[in-house]
């Protein structure tokens, strides 16, 4: 054992041999050679400060509340909004947990006809924005919609469905769109569990159901908690669906009150409360994971995993029917309806008329999304490089971890909260610039920050920096540190290491991060509504305004366009899932 241990060279030994250094003094000298300069973390720290300034402004509002205003809010609109928000978030959390977990277990633990197809297709609802699903369901299942009209025709006037424009309808729609968050993470957790653990429980006399409840679910708790948290955060940030369904929530109230102008102080106070909700949910997600460890011997992607049990008889017929039913309601039905409306709408316009309007909105959306994606990826590269360079340096390792954690905060916040924070931060700057111009005898430039793309793109940076950063960081972790250390020993500067080593190896992570940010910006509604420049509407705004006025056919074309582009990252997720070894 001692001989074997001595024969394995460390990176320090290898580099010592290569560069001619030996002994403890030489290794300390070598360590100083590849140590990164103290200013390497300065740029990531500066970017983190810029990203967090809008959130910090709202945090200061929490420390100085307007008690009189809170009393008026509590006496009027706050109690029903709080109740609706809590019930919406809780209902979506329970619904996505049940549906996502059960179907992940069905496709992971059992074999039935069409399993491999449904295993991937059940991810498709991820491409549909919640507000798009909301107005499609409202048009189909409302009292005057085709489904209830057919029921009344065949079974009498007193037969009908529960009202879709309700809190329950909003919970149903969001659950159908958001269950893939839980499904995706639960499926991965189930397939990473070791076969020996499952087999030991079966040998002890537990049925498959008992093993699932008492063993598999507890081991998958971190993944389930993460998936439910993502779904609940999406429900908390939603504006379009709850406004369609006439369900006042905190997020909906922030956008509505800000649009009134006179309601800006109330919107700021409610945005600060929404910030508290988001932070509490972050804490709750950490608490659900707990301090327990979930390691397994023989688990992971390379270990032997449990065999699927082949279903037979009526169970073999029921399983694909259940998967097909869920897929039809959550994806196929909305796509059929949107396609039908789009065809009807295009027939009523000349080619020139609809093309000019459509491409105007596509141009606005693409400009905003591409600009935000490019800036997010560029800044994320600098941050990830700086954090990586100092993460293992005892002087700055804690600071690097704090910066990485803070940069992901914005994604956990509702778009309305981010927009309110950006407006609170940039508006005084706009006024200061105009006052300075007036004092110098120059013409006032007007609102150059909050009245242009600048403020909106800034909000996208705060909201989606975590998306680009996590994608690039995951790719950066696959690069062995020996390559950087060798380059530093040869005299390469940090900038040269980034340009010649990191960037060529990060191409996949950069492309994935840019694509995810692009799609998220396309679907973002509250921040775009609050901050968009006058006359610069996007596909999401077009679809929302048309649907809000019950112009279903007009809303179909932009909504369908968003869904089609949103399918791209979903297909990438399917490909990643296909690379997981089969059981």
Buried (B, 14 or more C-beta within 10 A) or exposed (E): EEEEEEEEEEEBEEBBEEBEBEEEEBBEEBEEBBBBEEEBBEBBBEBBEBBBBBBEBBBEBEEEEBEEEBEEBEEEBBEEBBEBBBBBBEBBBBBBBEBBBBBBBBBBBBBBEBBEBBBBBBBBBBBBBBBBBBBBBBBBBBEEBEBBEEBBEEEEEEEBEEBBBEBBBBBBBBBBBBBBBBBBBBBBBBBBBBBBBBBEBBEEEBEBEEBBEEBBBEBBBBBBBBBBBBBBBBBBBBBBBBBBBEBBBBBBBBBBBBEEEEBBEBBBBBBBBBBBBBBEBBEBBEEBBEEEEBEBEEBEEEBEBBEBEEBEEEEBEEBBEBBBEBBEBBBBBBBEBBEEBBEEBBEEBEEEEBEEBBEBBBEBBBBBBBBBBBBBBEBBBBBBBBBBBBBEBEEBEEBBEEBBEBBBBBBBBBBBBBBBBBBBBBBEEBEEBBEEBEEEEEEEEEBBBBBBBBBBBBBBBBBBBBBBBBBBBBBBEEBEEEEBBBBBBEEBEBEEBBEEBBEEEBEEBBBBBBBBBBBBBBBBBBBBBBBBBEEBBBBBBBBBBBBBEBBBBBBBBBBBBBBEBBBEBBEBBBEEBEEEEEE
